[in-house]
Amino acid sequence: MDAVRPETLAVFTEWTGERYGGETALRHRDPDGDGGWATVTYSALHERVRRTGRALIGLGVGPGERVAVLAETRPAWTYTHFGIMAAGAVLVPVYPTAGEEELAWVLSDAEAVAVVCDDAAQADRVEALRAKLPALRAVVRMDALAEMEAAPEAELRERARRVTPESDASIIYTSGTTGLPKGCRLTHGNIGAVQDATRPLIHGGPGDSTYLYLPLAHVLAQLIQFTTLLAGGELCYFGGRIEDVLSELAEAKPTHLPSVPRLFEKVHSVMLSMAESREGGAERFREAVRLGVLAAEGRLPEADRPAYEEAEKNLYSLVRGAFGGRLNQAVTGAAPIAPATMDFLRACGITIYEGYGMTETAGLISLNHAEATRHGTVGQPIEGCEVRIAQDGEILVRGPMVFPGYHANPAATERVLDEQGWLHTGDLGALDADGYLSIVGRKKELIITSAGKNITPTEVEFAVQRSRYVSRAVLIGDRRPHPVALVTLDAEEIGAWARREGLEAFDPAAAAAHPAVRALVEEAVEAANATVSRPARIRAFHILPEEFTIEAGTLTPTLKLRRKAVAERYAAEIDALYA
């Protein structure tokens, strides 16, 4: 074990197979069993990856050619991922939720020669686009790769050995909030640099288990996959239904959980709603959180210990059990997590570590971790990553994890990478005296009112979204006299509220027009206005009767807001607010 990681991902499973052999690498729902879990060892993982790589070469995939994967997160995704690398080819992940225009664009721009699909339905989608894809030679289902004619083992080994850290490993298309996605080229060296920096921070190894429900088309899920397997841990895949994640966590009993904030906030909301259904429950809940935070900080007064132990029996242990009872490292990013949720989980013995990264940096720039955490920040820059703040507040990043550029788009590359190698992230941020990074907002999303006032919309939006009844808030105001907002409701929370209020026949779809619901949102807006400067305060708001969705074009596949699409779709509602 002379090296802490393989030189490239092309020999990743060979390296892990030699070290961890019979240890469990993957765990997943057994499709042929009684709903239980099946396991795959590190040795078996490497064998399946070899078989996939040989099949791809047998299909005619050449070194450096692009192979797209259009599938949901499951073990076959991992076999295909590493099989592509072992064959010396380049991975192009595609979100299974991508629309036809985006799918056609990604496959054509990347010049994918083969597409590996989840099932027949996805394969049919690709086949229907063949006229637009002159480079495409093969469309194949994931599960069929194992039965295909395979190239000799020696050819696969030779392909893998020729891959270098400078070789492209993947081209990941960023689901931009405007325009068509751009393909981020990530080298084996870029990804390796992030592995070198994160392995000392995210402790784990044989016996540890990471529950994965995030889409493997996203760079964060791929980063988690690499980190878990590199350390010899177990990667536990969700069963395929997002609505089952919470129930599966109790069964899977993970030690590590990467997630978007929504999952943690949902657990918080459910427990709070349960408490509110009992007389005096809300007050007891708030007191339990207060005591738990004091205990987590080592400041619990001895006189409060009996109450703390009662809360441990009635609340804290139940919450830990909901996550399986073994969770010790939970990581989140993509959006800020509500401070109240952070405090609640910390009180229950679960610390959430916030981080920050981009596809252009192989997934990570900074991270809070067990040895260095500051709440309200996204942590300190990882080892080897330089971060500085430009005069206009933009976050600039430099280091071996920064990508070499966008595929076939030198103009876009030139806009974000300067001559000194600094990546201009487009995010606004601040570094404190100890080097902890805070995210303020997006540079291109700055609102300039007709009075010339500059407003960062995300600051106001996140303040409104701290309300459990609000799922999204969108600030409007560019070239307008003052800010207004569009608000969407959290259907589950509004439904639970309605039941508590005795409105059993309450239709969540009609909630937007209900005076009592408007009062709840008005309270959230007033609380947010109290935290921001006067020019940024929301003067009026409109509650939408529907959520923003990928299908409607108002969210990207990674659930980022498409502001232009929102403004266009709800132009009449916005004009009415100013009228």
SVG drawing of the C-alpha trace seen along z (x, -y; Angstrom):
<svg xmlns="http://www.w3.org/2000/svg" viewBox="-64 -56 69 70">
<polyline fill="none" stroke="black" stroke-width="0.4" points="0.0,0.0 2.6,-2.5 0.1,-4.9 -2.8,-6.6 -4.8,-6.5 -4.5,-5.2 -2.9,-7.5 -6.0,-7.6 -9.6,-6.4 -8.8,-4.0 -7.2,-1.7 -9.4,-2.7 -11.3,0.6 -8.1,2.6 -6.4,0.6 -9.3,0.9 -9.9,4.6 -6.3,5.4 -6.6,3.6 -10.1,4.4 -10.8,7.7 -13.6,9.4 -14.9,6.4 -18.4,5.1 -18.1,2.3 -21.8,1.9 -25.1,2.6 -28.4,2.4 -32.0,3.6 -32.1,7.2 -34.4,7.1 -34.8,10.9 -35.2,11.3 -37.8,10.3 -37.0,6.6 -33.8,7.2 -30.3,6.0 -27.7,7.6 -24.0,6.9 -21.1,6.7 -17.5,7.1 -14.5,5.0 -13.2,8.0 -16.6,8.5 -16.9,4.8 -13.6,4.9 -14.6,7.9 -17.8,6.3 -16.0,3.1 -13.5,5.1 -16.4,6.9 -18.1,3.5 -14.8,2.0 -14.2,4.9 -17.7,4.7 -17.3,1.0 -14.1,1.7 -16.0,4.5 -18.6,2.0 -15.8,0.0 -15.3,-2.7 -11.8,-4.2 -9.4,-5.9 -10.5,-9.4 -13.9,-9.0 -17.0,-10.1 -19.5,-7.6 -22.7,-9.1 -24.7,-7.5 -28.4,-8.2 -29.6,-6.5 -30.8,-6.6 -28.4,-6.1 -27.9,-2.4 -24.9,0.1 -24.9,0.5 -24.1,-3.2 -21.0,-2.6 -19.9,0.4 -20.4,-1.7 -18.7,-4.7 -15.5,-2.9 -15.8,-0.7 -15.7,-3.8 -12.6,-5.0 -10.9,-1.6 -11.5,-1.5 -9.6,-4.9 -12.8,-6.7 -14.5,-9.8 -17.7,-9.8 -20.5,-12.2 -23.3,-11.9 -26.8,-13.0 -29.6,-13.6 -32.5,-11.1 -34.8,-14.1 -33.2,-16.1 -35.7,-17.3 -35.3,-16.4 -33.6,-19.7 -31.0,-19.4 -30.5,-15.7 -29.9,-16.3 -27.6,-19.2 -25.4,-17.3 -25.0,-14.2 -24.2,-16.3 -21.9,-18.8 -19.9,-16.0 -19.9,-14.0 -20.8,-10.9 -20.1,-7.7 -22.1,-5.5 -25.0,-6.0 -25.5,-3.6 -29.2,-3.8 -31.1,-2.8 -33.9,-1.0 -35.7,-0.6 -37.6,-3.8 -34.5,-5.9 -32.9,-4.1 -35.9,-4.9 -35.5,-8.6 -31.9,-8.5 -32.8,-6.5 -35.4,-9.2 -32.7,-11.8 -30.2,-9.9 -30.7,-12.3 -29.2,-15.0 -26.3,-12.9 -23.9,-12.1 -21.1,-10.9 -23.4,-8.3 -22.6,-4.7 -24.2,-2.6 -27.1,-2.8 -27.1,-0.1 -28.9,0.8 -26.8,0.9 -27.8,4.5 -27.0,5.7 -23.3,4.8 -22.6,7.9 -23.8,10.2 -22.1,8.4 -19.1,9.6 -16.0,8.4 -12.5,7.3 -9.5,9.3 -8.4,8.6 -5.0,7.6 -6.4,4.8 -8.4,3.4 -5.2,3.4 -3.2,1.6 -6.0,-1.0 -6.1,-1.7 -2.3,-2.0 -2.2,-4.6 -4.5,-7.0 -2.6,-9.8 -3.6,-12.4 -3.7,-14.9 -6.3,-12.8 -9.9,-13.9 -12.0,-11.7 -15.4,-13.2 -17.2,-16.0 -20.0,-17.1 -22.6,-19.5 -23.6,-22.2 -27.3,-22.7 -27.1,-26.5 -29.9,-28.8 -29.6,-30.5 -28.8,-29.1 -27.7,-25.7 -25.4,-23.7 -21.6,-23.9 -19.5,-20.8 -16.9,-21.0 -13.8,-18.9 -12.5,-17.3 -9.2,-15.4 -8.1,-12.4 -5.7,-14.8 -8.5,-17.3 -10.5,-14.5 -7.5,-13.1 -6.6,-16.5 -10.0,-16.6 -9.6,-13.1 -6.2,-14.0 -7.7,-17.0 -10.9,-15.4 -9.7,-12.0 -8.2,-13.3 -11.4,-15.4 -14.1,-12.8 -13.1,-9.9 -14.3,-6.5 -13.2,-3.0 -14.2,0.7 -17.3,1.0 -18.6,-2.5 -21.6,-2.9 -22.5,-5.9 -26.2,-6.1 -26.4,-7.5 -29.6,-8.8 -28.2,-11.9 -28.1,-11.5 -24.7,-10.1 -25.0,-12.5 -24.0,-15.2 -20.4,-15.8 -21.1,-15.8 -22.5,-12.2 -19.5,-11.1 -17.2,-12.7 -19.0,-10.8 -18.7,-7.6 -14.9,-8.0 -14.3,-9.0 -16.3,-6.1 -14.7,-3.4 -11.2,-4.9 -11.3,-4.5 -12.8,-0.9 -16.2,-1.9 -19.6,-0.6 -21.7,-2.5 -25.4,-1.9 -27.8,-2.8 -31.3,-4.0 -34.1,-1.8 -35.0,-4.1 -38.0,-6.0 -37.2,-9.4 -40.3,-9.2 -38.8,-6.1 -35.5,-7.8 -36.5,-8.5 -37.8,-5.1 -34.8,-3.5 -32.4,-5.4 -33.7,-3.7 -33.1,-0.4 -29.8,-1.1 -28.2,-2.5 -25.5,-4.6 -22.6,-6.3 -22.2,-8.9 -25.0,-10.8 -24.5,-13.4 -27.7,-15.3 -29.3,-18.5 -30.6,-20.6 -34.3,-19.6 -34.0,-16.1 -32.7,-17.4 -35.2,-20.2 -38.0,-17.7 -37.0,-15.6 -37.0,-18.8 -40.5,-19.8 -42.0,-16.3 -40.7,-16.2 -41.9,-19.8 -45.3,-19.0 -45.6,-15.9 -44.8,-18.1 -47.3,-20.8 -50.1,-18.2 -49.9,-17.8 -50.8,-20.4 -47.7,-22.3 -45.6,-20.3 -44.2,-23.2 -42.8,-24.8 -41.3,-21.5 -39.7,-21.0 -38.1,-24.4 -36.7,-23.8 -35.4,-20.4 -33.5,-22.0 -32.1,-24.7 -30.9,-22.1 -29.4,-19.9 -27.4,-22.7 -26.0,-23.6 -25.0,-20.0 -23.4,-19.8 -21.3,-22.9 -20.5,-21.5 -22.4,-24.2 -25.4,-22.3 -26.1,-23.4 -26.2,-20.5 -29.7,-21.6 -31.0,-21.0 -29.6,-17.5 -32.8,-15.7 -34.8,-17.6 -32.0,-16.9 -32.2,-13.2 -35.9,-13.2 -35.5,-14.9 -32.9,-12.3 -35.5,-9.6 -38.4,-11.3 -36.8,-13.2 -33.0,-13.0 -32.8,-9.2 -35.9,-9.1 -34.3,-11.5 -31.0,-9.6 -33.1,-6.4 -34.8,-8.0 -31.3,-8.2 -30.5,-4.6 -28.8,-5.3 -25.2,-5.3 -24.9,-8.5 -21.8,-10.5 -21.0,-12.5 -23.6,-14.3 -22.5,-16.7 -24.7,-19.2 -24.3,-21.8 -25.9,-23.3 -28.0,-25.7 -27.9,-27.1 -29.5,-25.0 -31.9,-26.6 -30.1,-27.6 -33.0,-26.2 -32.6,-22.8 -28.8,-22.9 -29.5,-23.6 -32.2,-20.9 -30.0,-18.2 -27.0,-19.2 -29.2,-19.1 -30.0,-15.5 -26.4,-14.5 -26.1,-14.9 -23.8,-17.6 -24.3,-18.8 -21.1,-19.9 -21.7,-22.5 -19.4,-22.7 -19.1,-24.6 -17.9,-23.6 -18.6,-23.7 -18.4,-21.3 -15.5,-23.4 -13.6,-22.5 -14.3,-18.7 -17.0,-19.3 -15.3,-21.0 -13.7,-24.2 -14.2,-24.5 -15.7,-22.3 -16.6,-22.3 -15.4,-19.1 -15.0,-17.5 -11.7,-19.3 -12.7,-22.8 -16.3,-24.0 -17.9,-27.4 -21.6,-27.5 -23.0,-30.0 -20.0,-29.4 -19.1,-26.8 -15.8,-26.0 -12.2,-26.7 -10.7,-26.0 -9.5,-22.4 -5.8,-21.6 -4.2,-22.9 -7.1,-25.2 -6.4,-29.0 -9.3,-31.3 -9.4,-35.1 -12.2,-37.7 -12.0,-40.1 -12.7,-43.8 -16.3,-43.4 -16.8,-40.5 -16.5,-37.6 -14.9,-34.4 -11.8,-33.4 -10.3,-29.9 -7.0,-28.5 -5.5,-25.0 -5.0,-21.5 -8.7,-20.8 -9.7,-23.6 -10.8,-22.3 -8.8,-23.0 -11.8,-24.5 -15.2,-23.9 -15.4,-21.3 -15.3,-22.9 -16.0,-26.4 -12.9,-28.5 -14.8,-31.7 -16.7,-30.5 -13.4,-29.2 -11.7,-32.5 -14.5,-34.2 -14.0,-32.2 -10.3,-31.3 -7.8,-34.2 -4.1,-34.2 -3.0,-33.6 -5.1,-30.4 -7.8,-32.0 -11.3,-30.6 -13.9,-33.3 -16.8,-31.4 -19.5,-34.0 -20.4,-33.7 -20.1,-36.5 -18.5,-35.8 -16.4,-36.8 -13.5,-35.3 -13.2,-35.9 -10.0,-36.4 -9.7,-32.6 -10.2,-31.8 -13.8,-30.5 -15.7,-31.3 -19.3,-32.6 -21.4,-32.7 -23.4,-35.9 -25.0,-35.3 -24.6,-35.1 -22.9,-38.0 -25.1,-37.8 -28.2,-37.7 -27.6,-41.1 -30.8,-43.2 -30.3,-46.9 -33.5,-48.8 -34.6,-51.9 -33.3,-53.9 -29.8,-52.4 -29.8,-50.2 -27.8,-47.0 -29.6,-44.0 -28.4,-40.4 -31.7,-38.5 -30.6,-35.2 -30.0,-36.9 -33.6,-38.0 -35.0,-34.8 -33.2,-32.5 -34.5,-34.6 -38.1,-34.1 -37.4,-30.4 -36.6,-29.9 -40.3,-29.7 -41.3,-26.0 -44.4,-27.0 -42.4,-28.4 -40.6,-26.2 -39.3,-28.9 -39.2,-32.7 -38.1,-34.6 -37.2,-38.3 -38.1,-40.5 -37.0,-44.1 -34.3,-44.6 -35.0,-48.0 -38.1,-48.3 -38.8,-50.8 -38.6,-48.3 -38.5,-44.5 -41.5,-42.2 -41.6,-38.4 -43.2,-35.3 -43.6,-32.6 -44.4,-28.9 -45.7,-26.8 -44.4,-23.7 -47.4,-21.4 -46.6,-19.0 -46.2,-21.7 -49.3,-23.6 -51.3,-20.3 -50.1,-19.6 -51.0,-23.1 -54.5,-22.8 -55.1,-19.6 -54.0,-21.2 -56.4,-24.0 -59.3,-21.6 -59.4,-22.2 -59.6,-18.5 -61.1,-19.1 -58.5,-21.8 -57.2,-21.6 -53.4,-22.4 -53.8,-23.5 -56.2,-26.3 -53.9,-27.3 -52.5,-30.2 -55.8,-32.1 -56.6,-31.3 -56.4,-34.4 -54.9,-32.4 -52.2,-31.0 -51.4,-34.5 -51.0,-35.6 -48.4,-32.8 -46.4,-34.0 -46.8,-37.6 -45.2,-36.7 -42.3,-35.1 -41.8,-38.1 -41.9,-40.5 -39.3,-38.4 -37.1,-38.4 -37.5,-42.2 -36.3,-42.8 -32.9,-41.2 -32.1,-43.1 -31.4,-46.7 -34.4,-48.9 -33.8,-48.9 -33.9,-45.1 -37.2,-44.7 -40.1,-43.1 -43.0,-45.5 -45.5,-43.0 -45.7,-39.3 -47.8,-36.8 -48.4,-33.2 -48.3,-30.9 -50.7,-27.9 -47.9,-25.6 -44.3,-24.6 -41.4,-25.4 -40.5,-22.2 -38.0,-20.8 -40.8,-19.8 -42.1,-23.4 -38.6,-24.7 -38.5,-26.8 -35.8,-24.6 -32.6,-23.1 -32.0,-19.3 -30.0,-20.2 -33.0,-22.2 -31.5,-25.6 -33.9,-28.4 -34.2,-29.6 -35.0,-33.2 -35.6,-34.3 -38.0,-31.4 -39.8,-32.3 -40.1,-36.0 -41.5,-35.1 -44.0,-32.5 -45.4,-34.7 -45.1,-38.1 -48.8,-38.9 -48.6,-38.2 -45.4,-40.4 -47.0,-43.3 -50.0,-43.1 -47.8,-43.4 -46.4,-46.7 -49.8,-47.9"/>
</svg>
